[in-house]
């Protein structure tokens, strides 16, 4: 899961659209698997408010964590 999320973060960083199937499949896996909660917390960086300091995937992991996706 770490590698898949790292790759997706790179895709998003390089401007690839979030709605492509592979990105959606990995985000769906993350939504369904509670054992990856630590990854959601790490990638969400909740104590950071400046978007420049976030991962490209942070807005999506925050939505998943909050159940707002």
PyMOL commands that set and color helices and strands:
alter all, ss='L'
color gray80, all
select helices_A, chain A and resi 2-13+21-32+34-44+51-53+58-66
alter helices_A, ss='H'
color red, helices_A
deselect
rebuild
show_as cartoon
